Amino acid sequence: MITGPDQILPTTAKCTWHPDGATRVSDMGTGEMAERKPISVPSLLVRAAARAPERIALAVKRNGDWVKWTYK
């Protein structure tokens, strides 16, 4: 059984409106993406946090002041 956020689900669809839908990984004609392994947003965030925990991950303006959070 395949589990986890980075699994590759079989599909021929180029887009989806379903939250659990799958889409094809396209190289956009450049050939670059075909050589890269797809990664999910959750895995991307985990990787960014591991590489640079002190970097700003999110910033919002509240009452004219910026509130910032790091990956840590």
Backbone as XML, in Angstrom:
<?xml version="1.0"?>
<chain id="A" units="angstrom">
  <residue number="1" name="MET">
    <atom name="N" x="0.838" y="-1.187" z="0.000"/>
    <atom name="CA" x="0.000" y="0.000" z="0.000"/>
    <atom name="C" x="0.881" y="1.248" z="0.000"/>
  </residue>
  <residue number="2" name="ILE">
    <atom name="N" x="0.553" y="2.202" z="-0.847"/>
    <atom name="CA" x="1.299" y="3.454" z="-0.923"/>
    <atom name="C" x="0.675" y="4.456" z="0.046"/>
  </residue>
  <residue number="3" name="THR">
    <atom name="N" x="1.499" y="5.050" z="0.906"/>
    <atom name="CA" x="1.002" y="6.055" z="1.842"/>
    <atom name="C" x="1.952" y="7.233" z="1.882"/>
  </residue>
  <residue number="4" name="GLY">
    <atom name="N" x="1.509" y="8.317" z="2.473"/>
    <atom name="CA" x="2.360" y="9.485" z="2.637"/>
    <atom name="C" x="2.036" y="10.580" z="1.645"/>
  </residue>
  <residue number="5" name="PRO">
    <atom name="N" x="2.472" y="11.793" z="1.948"/>
    <atom name="CA" x="2.106" y="12.933" z="1.105"/>
    <atom name="C" x="2.819" y="12.984" z="-0.242"/>
  </residue>
  <residue number="6" name="ASP">
    <atom name="N" x="3.918" y="12.265" z="-0.413"/>
    <atom name="CA" x="4.682" y="12.350" z="-1.651"/>
    <atom name="C" x="4.438" y="11.167" z="-2.592"/>
  </residue>
  <residue number="7" name="GLN">
    <atom name="N" x="3.373" y="10.449" z="-2.368"/>
    <atom name="CA" x="3.086" y="9.309" z="-3.236"/>
    <atom name="C" x="2.655" y="9.777" z="-4.624"/>
  </residue>
  <residue number="8" name="ILE">
    <atom name="N" x="2.919" y="8.953" z="-5.600"/>
    <atom name="CA" x="2.522" y="9.242" z="-6.970"/>
    <atom name="C" x="1.279" y="8.413" z="-7.271"/>
  </residue>
  <residue number="9" name="LEU">
    <atom name="N" x="0.168" y="9.084" z="-7.513"/>
    <atom name="CA" x="-1.079" y="8.409" z="-7.827"/>
    <atom name="C" x="-1.245" y="8.345" z="-9.342"/>
  </residue>
  <residue number="10" name="PRO">
    <atom name="N" x="-1.651" y="7.211" z="-9.859"/>
    <atom name="CA" x="-1.828" y="7.113" z="-11.302"/>
    <atom name="C" x="-2.985" y="7.992" z="-11.780"/>
  </residue>
  <residue number="11" name="THR">
    <atom name="N" x="-2.755" y="8.765" z="-12.834"/>
    <atom name="CA" x="-3.792" y="9.624" z="-13.392"/>
    <atom name="C" x="-3.384" y="10.102" z="-14.773"/>
  </residue>
  <residue number="12" name="THR">
    <atom name="N" x="-4.358" y="10.493" z="-15.541"/>
    <atom name="CA" x="-4.091" y="11.129" z="-16.827"/>
    <atom name="C" x="-4.601" y="12.564" z="-16.818"/>
  </residue>
  <residue number="13" name="ALA">
    <atom name="N" x="-5.194" y="12.993" z="-15.691"/>
    <atom name="CA" x="-5.779" y="14.331" z="-15.579"/>
    <atom name="C" x="-4.697" y="15.407" z="-15.500"/>
  </residue>
  <residue number="14" name="LYS">
    <atom name="N" x="-4.946" y="16.537" z="-16.156"/>
    <atom name="CA" x="-4.027" y="17.679" z="-16.082"/>
    <atom name="C" x="-4.448" y="18.656" z="-14.998"/>
  </residue>
  <residue number="15" name="CYS">
    <atom name="N" x="-5.678" y="18.541" z="-14.489"/>
    <atom name="CA" x="-6.153" y="19.392" z="-13.398"/>
    <atom name="C" x="-7.260" y="18.660" z="-12.651"/>
  </residue>
  <residue number="16" name="THR">
    <atom name="N" x="-7.562" y="19.138" z="-11.447"/>
    <atom name="CA" x="-8.629" y="18.550" z="-10.648"/>
    <atom name="C" x="-9.224" y="19.602" z="-9.730"/>
  </residue>
  <residue number="17" name="TRP">
    <atom name="N" x="-10.474" y="19.413" z="-9.380"/>
    <atom name="CA" x="-11.144" y="20.295" z="-8.428"/>
    <atom name="C" x="-11.447" y="19.556" z="-7.135"/>
  </residue>
  <residue number="18" name="HIS">
    <atom name="N" x="-11.046" y="18.302" z="-7.067"/>
    <atom name="CA" x="-11.322" y="17.486" z="-5.894"/>
    <atom name="C" x="-10.137" y="17.542" z="-4.934"/>
  </residue>
  <residue number="19" name="PRO">
    <atom name="N" x="-10.384" y="17.721" z="-3.626"/>
    <atom name="CA" x="-9.266" y="17.825" z="-2.677"/>
    <atom name="C" x="-8.394" y="16.573" z="-2.619"/>
  </residue>
  <residue number="20" name="ASP">
    <atom name="N" x="-8.958" y="15.417" z="-2.983"/>
    <atom name="CA" x="-8.164" y="14.188" z="-2.976"/>
    <atom name="C" x="-7.817" y="13.740" z="-4.401"/>
  </residue>
  <residue number="21" name="GLY">
    <atom name="N" x="-7.966" y="14.639" z="-5.356"/>
    <atom name="CA" x="-7.683" y="14.322" z="-6.751"/>
    <atom name="C" x="-6.201" y="14.329" z="-7.054"/>
  </residue>
  <residue number="22" name="ALA">
    <atom name="N" x="-5.831" y="13.686" z="-8.140"/>
    <atom name="CA" x="-4.432" y="13.618" z="-8.576"/>
    <atom name="C" x="-4.295" y="14.285" z="-9.937"/>
  </residue>
  <residue number="23" name="THR">
    <atom name="N" x="-3.131" y="14.868" z="-10.191"/>
    <atom name="CA" x="-2.826" y="15.453" z="-11.496"/>
    <atom name="C" x="-1.463" y="14.962" z="-11.955"/>
  </residue>
  <residue number="24" name="ARG">
    <atom name="N" x="-1.234" y="15.039" z="-13.252"/>
    <atom name="CA" x="0.045" y="14.619" z="-13.814"/>
    <atom name="C" x="1.127" y="15.647" z="-13.504"/>
  </residue>
  <residue number="25" name="VAL">
    <atom name="N" x="2.351" y="15.174" z="-13.346"/>
    <atom name="CA" x="3.501" y="16.056" z="-13.218"/>
    <atom name="C" x="3.993" y="16.333" z="-14.625"/>
  </residue>
  <residue number="26" name="SER">
    <atom name="N" x="4.059" y="17.596" z="-14.992"/>
    <atom name="CA" x="4.433" y="17.981" z="-16.349"/>
    <atom name="C" x="5.788" y="18.662" z="-16.350"/>
  </residue>
  <residue number="27" name="ASP">
    <atom name="N" x="6.537" y="18.463" z="-17.418"/>
    <atom name="CA" x="7.827" y="19.140" z="-17.534"/>
    <atom name="C" x="7.709" y="20.448" z="-18.300"/>
  </residue>
  <residue number="28" name="MET">
    <atom name="N" x="6.478" y="20.833" z="-18.689"/>
    <atom name="CA" x="6.217" y="22.088" z="-19.390"/>
    <atom name="C" x="7.072" y="22.232" z="-20.645"/>
  </residue>
  <residue number="29" name="GLY">
    <atom name="N" x="7.492" y="21.103" z="-21.234"/>
    <atom name="CA" x="8.265" y="21.144" z="-22.455"/>
    <atom name="C" x="9.749" y="21.396" z="-22.271"/>
  </residue>
  <residue number="30" name="THR">
    <atom name="N" x="10.204" y="21.589" z="-21.025"/>
    <atom name="CA" x="11.613" y="21.888" z="-20.780"/>
    <atom name="C" x="12.442" y="20.649" z="-20.486"/>
  </residue>
  <residue number="31" name="GLY">
    <atom name="N" x="11.808" y="19.594" z="-20.017"/>
    <atom name="CA" x="12.526" y="18.383" z="-19.642"/>
    <atom name="C" x="13.063" y="18.427" z="-18.227"/>
  </residue>
  <residue number="32" name="GLU">
    <atom name="N" x="12.985" y="19.580" z="-17.559"/>
    <atom name="CA" x="13.564" y="19.714" z="-16.221"/>
    <atom name="C" x="12.781" y="18.948" z="-15.157"/>
  </residue>
  <residue number="33" name="MET">
    <atom name="N" x="11.465" y="19.088" z="-15.140"/>
    <atom name="CA" x="10.672" y="18.438" z="-14.100"/>
    <atom name="C" x="10.683" y="16.924" z="-14.225"/>
  </residue>
  <residue number="34" name="ALA">
    <atom name="N" x="10.875" y="16.405" z="-15.413"/>
    <atom name="CA" x="10.888" y="14.966" z="-15.611"/>
    <atom name="C" x="11.996" y="14.303" z="-14.804"/>
  </residue>
  <residue number="35" name="GLU">
    <atom name="N" x="13.047" y="15.027" z="-14.489"/>
    <atom name="CA" x="14.172" y="14.480" z="-13.742"/>
    <atom name="C" x="14.053" y="14.707" z="-12.242"/>
  </residue>
  <residue number="36" name="ARG">
    <atom name="N" x="13.099" y="15.505" z="-11.810"/>
    <atom name="CA" x="12.921" y="15.779" z="-10.387"/>
    <atom name="C" x="11.805" y="14.919" z="-9.806"/>
  </residue>
  <residue number="37" name="LYS">
    <atom name="N" x="12.003" y="14.493" z="-8.569"/>
    <atom name="CA" x="10.972" y="13.736" z="-7.879"/>
    <atom name="C" x="9.934" y="14.726" z="-7.339"/>
  </residue>
  <residue number="38" name="PRO">
    <atom name="N" x="8.649" y="14.484" z="-7.567"/>
    <atom name="CA" x="7.619" y="15.385" z="-7.033"/>
    <atom name="C" x="7.667" y="15.416" z="-5.508"/>
  </residue>
  <residue number="39" name="ILE">
    <atom name="N" x="7.330" y="16.565" z="-4.942"/>
    <atom name="CA" x="7.313" y="16.730" z="-3.482"/>
    <atom name="C" x="6.040" y="17.479" z="-3.097"/>
  </residue>
  <residue number="40" name="SER">
    <atom name="N" x="5.439" y="17.078" z="-2.001"/>
    <atom name="CA" x="4.206" y="17.711" z="-1.546"/>
    <atom name="C" x="4.516" y="18.984" z="-0.762"/>
  </residue>
  <residue number="41" name="VAL">
    <atom name="N" x="3.503" y="19.807" z="-0.562"/>
    <atom name="CA" x="3.678" y="21.027" z="0.231"/>
    <atom name="C" x="4.075" y="20.686" z="1.668"/>
  </residue>
  <residue number="42" name="PRO">
    <atom name="N" x="3.430" y="19.698" z="2.330"/>
    <atom name="CA" x="3.883" y="19.360" z="3.689"/>
    <atom name="C" x="5.357" y="18.936" z="3.737"/>
  </residue>
  <residue number="43" name="SER">
    <atom name="N" x="5.793" y="18.141" z="2.783"/>
    <atom name="CA" x="7.198" y="17.719" z="2.760"/>
    <atom name="C" x="8.123" y="18.894" z="2.471"/>
  </residue>
  <residue number="44" name="LEU">
    <atom name="N" x="7.686" y="19.803" z="1.626"/>
    <atom name="CA" x="8.477" y="21.004" z="1.330"/>
    <atom name="C" x="8.662" y="21.854" z="2.581"/>
  </residue>
  <residue number="45" name="LEU">
    <atom name="N" x="7.604" y="21.997" z="3.382"/>
    <atom name="CA" x="7.696" y="22.767" z="4.623"/>
    <atom name="C" x="8.625" y="22.098" z="5.637"/>
  </residue>
  <residue number="46" name="VAL">
    <atom name="N" x="8.536" y="20.783" z="5.751"/>
    <atom name="CA" x="9.422" y="20.054" z="6.663"/>
    <atom name="C" x="10.877" y="20.244" z="6.243"/>
  </residue>
  <residue number="47" name="ARG">
    <atom name="N" x="11.137" y="20.149" z="4.936"/>
    <atom name="CA" x="12.498" y="20.331" z="4.436"/>
    <atom name="C" x="13.004" y="21.749" z="4.686"/>
  </residue>
  <residue number="48" name="ALA">
    <atom name="N" x="12.161" y="22.756" z="4.445"/>
    <atom name="CA" x="12.552" y="24.148" z="4.675"/>
    <atom name="C" x="12.848" y="24.382" z="6.159"/>
  </residue>
  <residue number="49" name="ALA">
    <atom name="N" x="12.039" y="23.808" z="7.036"/>
    <atom name="CA" x="12.250" y="23.968" z="8.479"/>
    <atom name="C" x="13.559" y="23.322" z="8.922"/>
  </residue>
  <residue number="50" name="ALA">
    <atom name="N" x="13.889" y="22.189" z="8.349"/>
    <atom name="CA" x="15.137" y="21.508" z="8.708"/>
    <atom name="C" x="16.357" y="22.278" z="8.211"/>
  </residue>
  <residue number="51" name="ARG">
    <atom name="N" x="16.245" y="22.876" z="7.030"/>
    <atom name="CA" x="17.381" y="23.595" z="6.440"/>
    <atom name="C" x="17.609" y="24.970" z="7.056"/>
  </residue>
  <residue number="52" name="ALA">
    <atom name="N" x="16.537" y="25.657" z="7.426"/>
    <atom name="CA" x="16.675" y="27.038" z="7.910"/>
    <atom name="C" x="15.623" y="27.343" z="8.973"/>
  </residue>
  <residue number="53" name="PRO">
    <atom name="N" x="15.749" y="26.749" z="10.172"/>
    <atom name="CA" x="14.713" y="26.923" z="11.196"/>
    <atom name="C" x="14.522" y="28.366" z="11.667"/>
  </residue>
  <residue number="54" name="GLU">
    <atom name="N" x="15.524" y="29.205" z="11.526"/>
    <atom name="CA" x="15.415" y="30.594" z="11.996"/>
    <atom name="C" x="14.868" y="31.558" z="10.938"/>
  </residue>
  <residue number="55" name="ARG">
    <atom name="N" x="14.673" y="31.097" z="9.723"/>
    <atom name="CA" x="14.113" y="31.951" z="8.669"/>
    <atom name="C" x="12.631" y="32.192" z="8.900"/>
  </residue>
  <residue number="56" name="ILE">
    <atom name="N" x="12.150" y="33.312" z="8.414"/>
    <atom name="CA" x="10.730" y="33.645" z="8.556"/>
    <atom name="C" x="9.914" y="32.734" z="7.651"/>
  </residue>
  <residue number="57" name="ALA">
    <atom name="N" x="8.929" y="32.064" z="8.244"/>
    <atom name="CA" x="8.068" y="31.152" z="7.510"/>
    <atom name="C" x="6.735" y="31.814" z="7.159"/>
  </residue>
  <residue number="58" name="LEU">
    <atom name="N" x="6.289" y="32.738" z="8.012"/>
    <atom name="CA" x="4.998" y="33.379" z="7.818"/>
    <atom name="C" x="5.039" y="34.761" z="8.452"/>
  </residue>
  <residue number="59" name="ALA">
    <atom name="N" x="4.465" y="35.726" z="7.769"/>
    <atom name="CA" x="4.376" y="37.092" z="8.307"/>
    <atom name="C" x="3.017" y="37.670" z="7.943"/>
  </residue>
  <residue number="60" name="VAL">
    <atom name="N" x="2.371" y="38.290" z="8.917"/>
    <atom name="CA" x="1.084" y="38.946" z="8.682"/>
    <atom name="C" x="1.115" y="40.323" z="9.339"/>
  </residue>
  <residue number="61" name="LYS">
    <atom name="N" x="0.370" y="41.240" z="8.769"/>
    <atom name="CA" x="0.301" y="42.579" z="9.338"/>
    <atom name="C" x="-0.951" y="42.680" z="10.202"/>
  </residue>
  <residue number="62" name="ARG">
    <atom name="N" x="-0.754" y="43.021" z="11.470"/>
    <atom name="CA" x="-1.860" y="43.161" z="12.415"/>
    <atom name="C" x="-1.772" y="44.531" z="13.073"/>
  </residue>
  <residue number="63" name="ASN">
    <atom name="N" x="-2.813" y="45.314" z="12.887"/>
    <atom name="CA" x="-2.871" y="46.660" z="13.470"/>
    <atom name="C" x="-1.661" y="47.497" z="13.078"/>
  </residue>
  <residue number="64" name="GLY">
    <atom name="N" x="-1.209" y="47.348" z="11.837"/>
    <atom name="CA" x="-0.093" y="48.143" z="11.338"/>
    <atom name="C" x="1.284" y="47.585" z="11.655"/>
  </residue>
  <residue number="65" name="ASP">
    <atom name="N" x="1.365" y="46.533" z="12.459"/>
    <atom name="CA" x="2.653" y="45.928" z="12.816"/>
    <atom name="C" x="2.764" y="44.533" z="12.207"/>
  </residue>
  <residue number="66" name="TRP">
    <atom name="N" x="3.989" y="44.182" z="11.797"/>
    <atom name="CA" x="4.214" y="42.857" z="11.256"/>
    <atom name="C" x="4.448" y="41.859" z="12.379"/>
  </residue>
  <residue number="67" name="VAL">
    <atom name="N" x="3.719" y="40.753" z="12.341"/>
    <atom name="CA" x="3.919" y="39.636" z="13.255"/>
    <atom name="C" x="4.537" y="38.522" z="12.421"/>
  </residue>
  <residue number="68" name="LYS">
    <atom name="N" x="5.678" y="37.987" z="12.877"/>
    <atom name="CA" x="6.417" y="37.006" z="12.097"/>
    <atom name="C" x="6.669" y="35.741" z="12.890"/>
  </residue>
  <residue number="69" name="TRP">
    <atom name="N" x="6.651" y="34.615" z="12.170"/>
    <atom name="CA" x="6.955" y="33.324" z="12.750"/>
    <atom name="C" x="8.054" y="32.660" z="11.949"/>
  </residue>
  <residue number="70" name="THR">
    <atom name="N" x="9.001" y="32.029" z="12.631"/>
    <atom name="CA" x="10.046" y="31.269" z="11.947"/>
    <atom name="C" x="9.580" y="29.824" z="11.793"/>
  </residue>
  <residue number="71" name="TYR">
    <atom name="N" x="10.331" y="29.046" z="11.032"/>
    <atom name="CA" x="10.005" y="27.636" z="10.889"/>
    <atom name="C" x="10.148" y="26.898" z="12.222"/>
  </residue>
  <residue number="72" name="LYS">
    <atom name="N" x="11.044" y="27.398" z="13.062"/>
    <atom name="CA" x="11.244" y="26.759" z="14.368"/>
    <atom name="C" x="9.999" y="26.864" z="15.203"/>
  </residue>
</chain>
